[in-house]
Amino acid sequence: MPKDHIFLQFFQVLSEQDLDEADNLLTAETEFYFPKTQPMIGKDRILKFLKIFFRQYPELIFTVTKVIHQDGHAAVHWTNRGMSRRKEPYENEGVTLLEMKRGKIIYISDFFKNTEKW
């Protein structure tokens, strides 16, 4: 299994809006930093955020274009495209920094180009 598998799986989870699988990837200590929000600590808080996010964007597909991986850390360059709940087209591009420990994601920090909606 490739070293960056868990990082790629995270973006598949986002595209499929699979909260059960997201629950499996995170820990009670996972930290999530998302632009224009307060830091989120713990998978319960992160899953609540993702549920709201998925309602806002019921259709959003992520495409990973590059992964730079080193010792349990990754920088993932991605694009996404979809539709908001108001049926408005949406697309964005960014980089997410991730850290893995013992097969779980413990750190997520998003940096993306379009933050107008947030």
Secondary structure, 3 states (H helix, E strand, C coil): CCCCHHHHHHHHHHHHCCHHHHHHHEEEEEEEECCCCCCEECHHHHHHHHHHHHHHCCEEEEEEEEEEEECCEEEEEEEEEEECCCCCEEEEEEEEEEEEECCEEEEEEEEECCCCCC
